Amino acid sequence: MQTSLTRGILVTGTDTGVGKSLASAALLHALRARGLRAVGMKPVAAGCDATPAGWRNEDALALQAASDPVPAYDDVNPWALPEPTAPQLAARAAEVEVTLAPILAAHARLAAAADVVVVEGAGGWLSPLADGIEHADLAHALELPVVLVVGLRLGCLSHARLSARAIQADGCRLAGWIASAVDPDFGRGHDYLALLRDALPVPCLGVLPWAPAPADPAALASTLSSAACAIAEDGWTRSAQA
């Protein structure tokens, strides 16, 4: 466990492809607009491209680009796994054993150089980061509150409620949720937003509108509420007392 208050947040999602990276990068820009040194982290990334500098993941690069100061890639993404599949399968394909210690060491280096660290998970909350490592293990080890990104599409109400219950059942602090318009043809987005606001036990921290790729996270920073930044600034301890 960390011995001092960690300022940051763990961003998870109702599923893969719901906008966690975009929400995380937008949050980094929002924090920087408040005058904070904010850096992103993607501890485990499955699906990387070979480059002269080593394996690189698109989402991790987006977080690195949204960070200030700009951290070393190996600290942003200590476990870069080539195959675009579940992290457990990607690790087996790469013949590596993903462990927590390098993640904690990288996070400590990021935290030493920044005011806030935004940590993005992999897939949904109950998608293991590795054999024997759950998102809850990471949240507890880093003492971070959790923000849930909900992709607005058919089925999201059940996915969001199940995810919220699982996060809280794991003893983690669910601090809020962010809606993400992932389907441009989903015509009931406003109706589902109302249902989600009533169903989830924590406040909505913003709504990311649908945008064709590549979306500009800096332009979307204003869609997040000041409460989202406050949660990241306060960290686990103060959020847990709220």
Steps between C-alpha positions, in 0.01 A plus 500: 500500500605860444617676814373845399188635336492416131346767282342340199225282369447158343285510186314180414215422264185298454678315218781536252461769235284732711733801497723449806807637323317802365347572841840459669674730252222759527532487879875559470435814293238617749743456789775681312260788436479535877875551515585147613777275378296202380629180343328189367575134546387181324658228716408207274436548128418211267530589135828672414691592186869430452707820476874572509451604863314180593137391525257792508126507575275761343306576818815528709651737245185715519535521877868585469419776250234645732740507795705791630779443585536235230605177673714217366292251302618207712353670807171576325474140378727262694333192347469535120360177355496460119185291441167693502305268726427447868810594704526149644509348152732771368744436784501128430557563131794726585626244752519755782357505851331831576561594862393792717844615622613671174164678482534636853858609435403680177208668673727620780730662245206668326355622829836644605507725193132599486214628711245249370523161326206377290519121472302325226404137544457234234154397380224491759534486878490120521741449211818383678814701436698177523482156653428573866478880461160669502415868457405502867855392589637796306254748654583383851875490441502855360229625740300652215130579465329357192311674222285285271468583129162389365466452125154622397352216301241226531574295812695772679254529788562144614874521436529824696299376799689170513834681476409745775393220732817303428727798568333569833487131592876489448537764769602774259377857495279561196520878479302574184430402141548650156262436213656439159297516177657209314219428252399787267185309403378452857193723508404462867817640653324774698244254633772257608692782666196574714465133593868475585490812717218344700652151514863567591592591860756766406485819292551534126826690446449580134372384162743444215320563170549270204777617269661332200849370567744639579318701767677795664516441878603861563180621337297260715653605833226759547232226492626371836376658820726664756404213730693259277818699554431536872469123539833446325664770711367369830605139457374188676510615863302818481256353247438206732401744773247680279 
